[in-house]
């Protein structure tokens, strides 16, 4: 059976880490490496600061690992190593790749394509930003767009020419419900994901004759460190001191809603990974795959009411409750 080579960005935690571990440990050996052997003895050690895993190799170790787990800081590959029981299989290599750095991307492309063709590119690197728009700094907004949008574009640009020459490949992009519908206090994050949706939909049309499939995996809330790493101002902190009272109270209510809704509706990483695995394994994957149907009724409103008013009211009521648009009072515990 033909083996599949996959490169995944953003593998230091969460979905990227979980997907890399699942593929590298695939029981069916669909991602088993190909190639010769490397000199040296022993087994792979921990990831070093360079472009791969540091440590010696046994003479029988396969050289062409088909699962490339990339991350901005390879030292964080320790988490991935722990997930694999402390022993890195021959099916895995950890590479340094910063999607905001063209030189880092070029080095990763040279490393991967110098060994064997890339079959699947998973663009998973991403960052979040939450809070009233007035409090979002230029630096924070540029970072979100640089990673989520331009980082995705740069990564696809880097690997697309080789896929076109081969006449085969697939590109899977981690997207979000926030790329399909606006979410309160996530305006800039949603803007980045809306842009990614348009990017991928446009690409899918052009890449069809090249036998290159583009798939967006639309995630809802997932139990990862993404929320913990989210740039999010404290409603009682100095960042919001100059903000009007009504917006501050709405933001407090939104945080309360997020906490309760996350506890109720957040998916486990393993559940989400199954959607990625199906997109990788399907002969003809769809453009969009949703990991959850929790937001389906709200999504339909955007289609059923093209002027947007029904969705805006429904989302407001869902988050803040009915008839509270003008209520600036303190939220009730």
Secondary structure, DSSP 8 states (H G I E B T S, - for coil): -----EEES--SSHHHHHHHHHHHT-TT-TT--EEEE-SS-S----B-SSSSB-S---TT-EEE-SEEEEES-GGGHHHHHHHTTT---TTEEEEE--TT-HHHHHHHHHHHHTTS---EEEE-----EES-GGG--HHHHHHHIIIIIIHHHHHHHHHHHHHHHHT-EEEEEEEEGGGTS--TT-HHHHHHHHHHHHHHHHHHHHHGGGTEEEEEEEE--BSSTTTTTSEE--TTSGGGTTS-HHHHHHHHHHHHHHHHHHHHH-B-HHHHHHHHHHHHH-TT--SEEES--TTHHHHHHHHHSTTSHHHHHHHHHHHH-TT-TT--S----
